[in-house]
Amino acid sequence: MILGVSEWLSGKLGWNVTAIRIAFVVGVLIFGVGLGLYLILWIVKMLSK
């Protein structure tokens, strides 16, 4: 997406970037938690540098 979280998370987990992006979109559309989780992971990514 915008902040590079999907790419960072795929490197950490060894998953496909596209699958993680789809999971975030589904999380936003269905559960409403994808955006909040994305922002939390972005903060974790920034703090782990």
N, C-alpha and C positions, 0 to 999 in steps of 0.2 A: 504494500500500500504506500503510504506517504513517508513514514518515518523510518522504514527499514527494519521493522520489527519482524516481519515474516521471514525475511532473509536471515536475520540473526538467529531466530528461533529454529529455523530449518538446519542451520549449522550446528546448533547445540543438540538438537534431537536426532539429526540424521534423517529427517523426513523431507518429502518433496515440498518445495516452496508453494507450488500451486495448490496442493492439498491444504496447507495451512491458511492460505488466503481464502480458499473456499470455506473453510471452517469458520473464519472470522466473519465472512459475509453471512453465512447461515446463522451464526450466533447473533448477529445484529438483527436480521430479518425475523427470525423465529423466536429467539429467547430474549433478545434485547440486552445481552450481556457482552457481546463481542466488542463494542466500542470501549466500554470500561476496562475490559481485560486487555485490550490493545494498549490503552494509555498506561495501565499499570506495568505491562511488560516493557513499554518504552522507557518508563522511569527506571526499571530494573536494569535495562540495557545501558542507560546513561550512567548509572551508578557503578556498573561493573567494569567500566573502562579504566 
